[in-house]
Amino acid sequence: MSNGYEPYFTLEKKDHIATIHLSRPEKRNTIASPFWDALICLQSELINDKSIRVVVILADGKHFSAGTDLDDLKKDRKQMEFGNGRANYLIQNWQRAFHFFEEFDIPVIAGIHGACLGSAIEFVAAADVRIASENSYYFMGEVKSGMCTDLGGTTRLTRLLGRSQAMRLLLTAEKIDAREALRIGLVDKVVPNDDLQAAVMDMARTIASMSPFAVMTTKRIVNVAAEGSMAAALAAERVNSSYVTQTNDRLAAMKAMVEEFRGGEYKPQFNLD
């Protein structure tokens, strides 16, 4: 019986970490119409599993994703032309599917290898942390095909890279490698090709070992700080800090840190109940 998100994705849950794999390597993990329904279905499962503390996104095969399936895109555009003005709502639904990872309380780490093109860049830009292999490369080719981004590319790249670097990538369709992606801030860390999954999972395990409530509220505050005013961000810190200090997790964390400073091993045992 289908779970609703295969064959586009597989999902593994272990040690409070949900690992998503893009799972159509024979298609270079391209993004086609059914991808969106599969992604939304997958997100529903993540929402309903309260044991998850970190989400990891990886991909099978030689490439993370070659972006949009261009043959499928032709069908979509044709449907939009005869959609009685509903194209805007269709794109909005797709935007929400990517935006989910940014606004989801659980931290999201993307591990990128090989090609990460077009809409795939828009996908990983919604993650909280991006770790790349040395063989990864990036390319925003929308203007080359007579289009502009519509899944958050211009918005998130401007926020991540700054206006001029976003303009450079979006207007020239320049292909960049992992080192350049790191230099301009598109990715946060570059590791040897064979070490990618280990590096991603090491970070995921580190975050999963922290207080879940502290991690979730910290992500909320960072999102407010990134998008709002100083006053709004400081207010978010006050409200969320007041909440976190009243949880059992805080007591467990403080006890674990005291043990660590005394020479013991840091092994916090947090409970989401």
FENLINTA-V354551 format. One record per pair of residues at least 4 apart in sequence whose ideal C-beta (glycine too) atoms are under 6 Angstrom apart, sorted by the first residue. I is the first residue (numbers start at 1). GAP is how many residues later the second one is. D is the distance in Angstrom with one decimal. If there is no record, write none. Layout:
# FENLINTA-V354551
((I;GAP;D) (I;GAP;D))
This chain:
# FENLINTA-V354551
((4;37;3.7) (5;4;4.6) (5;33;4.2) (5;36;4.7) (5;37;4.1) (7;17;5.9) (8;27;5.2) (8;30;4.0) (9;11;5.6) (9;14;5.8) (9;29;5.9) (9;33;5.3) (10;11;4.7) (10;13;4.7) (11;9;5.7) (12;7;4.6) (13;5;5.2) (16;35;5.9) (16;37;4.1) (16;192;4.5) (17;37;4.9) (17;187;4.9) (17;191;5.7) (18;28;6.0) (18;34;4.7) (18;37;5.0) (19;37;4.6) (20;37;5.0) (21;37;5.3) (21;39;5.4) (22;7;4.1) (22;37;4.0) (22;43;5.9) (23;37;5.1) (24;5;5.3) (25;35;4.6) (25;36;2.4) (28;35;5.0) (28;38;3.9) (29;30;5.2) (29;36;4.1) (30;36;5.2) (30;39;4.0) (31;4;4.8) (31;37;5.1) (31;88;5.2) (32;37;4.0) (32;40;3.8) (33;39;5.6) (34;4;5.9) (36;58;5.5) (36;61;5.5) (39;58;4.9) (40;57;5.6) (43;57;5.1) (50;222;5.6) (52;54;5.9) (53;155;4.4) (53;159;5.3) (54;53;5.4) (54;150;4.4) (54;153;5.0) (54;154;4.9) (55;51;5.4) (55;53;4.6) (56;53;5.2) (56;144;5.7) (56;148;5.1) (57;53;4.5) (58;53;4.8) (59;5;4.4) (62;52;5.0) (63;51;3.5) (63;52;4.1) (64;48;4.7) (64;49;5.7) (64;50;5.8) (64;52;4.6) (65;55;3.6) (66;49;5.1) (66;51;5.2) (67;50;3.8) (67;51;3.2) (67;52;4.8) (67;53;4.8) (68;5;5.2) (68;50;5.7) (68;51;4.7) (79;4;5.9) (80;7;3.8) (83;4;5.3) (91;59;5.1) (94;57;5.9) (95;4;5.8) (95;56;5.8) (98;25;5.8) (98;28;4.6) (98;53;5.7) (98;54;5.7) (99;4;6.0) (100;4;5.7) (101;7;4.6) (101;25;4.5) (101;26;5.7) (102;24;4.5) (105;111;4.1) (107;21;5.0) (107;100;5.4) (107;112;5.9) (108;19;4.5) (108;20;5.1) (109;20;4.7) (109;91;5.5) (109;94;5.8) (109;95;5.7) (110;14;4.3) (110;17;4.0) (110;20;4.9) (111;20;5.3) (111;85;5.2) (111;89;3.9) (112;4;5.0) (112;12;6.0) (112;20;4.6) (112;24;4.9) (113;20;4.1) (113;23;5.4) (113;83;5.5) (116;4;4.8) (116;5;5.8) (116;20;5.9) (116;22;5.3) (117;22;4.8) (118;23;5.8) (119;32;5.5) (121;17;5.9) (122;29;4.2) (122;30;5.1) (122;31;4.6) (124;6;5.4) (125;31;3.9) (129;59;5.4) (130;57;4.4) (130;58;5.4) (131;58;4.7) (131;68;5.4) (131;69;5.2) (132;4;4.4) (132;46;4.7) (132;55;4.2) (132;58;5.1) (133;60;4.5) (133;63;4.3) (134;44;5.4) (134;56;6.0) (134;58;5.9) (134;59;5.6) (135;58;5.1) (136;42;4.7) (137;38;5.9) (137;40;5.3) (138;38;5.2) (138;43;5.4) (139;36;4.5) (140;29;5.0) (140;30;5.4) (141;32;4.7) (142;5;4.4) (142;6;5.7) (142;7;5.4) (143;30;5.9) (144;29;4.4) (149;4;3.0) (149;5;5.0) (152;4;4.8) (153;4;5.7) (156;4;5.9) (157;4;5.4) (157;9;4.2) (158;5;5.7) (158;8;4.4) (160;25;5.6) (161;4;3.8) (161;5;4.9) (161;23;5.3) (161;24;5.4) (165;19;4.8) (166;4;5.9) (167;4;5.4) (168;4;5.9) (176;4;4.1) (176;5;5.6) (178;12;4.7) (181;5;4.1) (181;6;4.6) (182;5;5.3) (182;8;5.0) (191;4;4.5) (191;5;5.7) (191;8;4.5) (195;4;5.4) (210;5;5.2) (211;38;4.1) (211;42;4.7) (211;59;5.5) (212;58;5.6) (212;60;5.6) (213;31;5.5) (213;34;5.0) (213;36;4.8) (214;30;5.5) (217;23;4.0) (217;27;5.4) (221;15;4.8) (221;16;5.5) (221;19;5.6) (224;4;4.9) (224;8;5.8) (224;9;5.1) (224;12;4.2) (225;8;3.9) (228;4;3.6) (228;5;5.7) (236;4;6.0) (237;4;5.7) (244;6;6.0) (245;5;5.7) (249;21;5.2) (252;16;5.7) (252;18;5.9) (253;15;5.8) (256;10;5.6) (256;12;4.0) (259;5;3.9) (260;6;4.1))
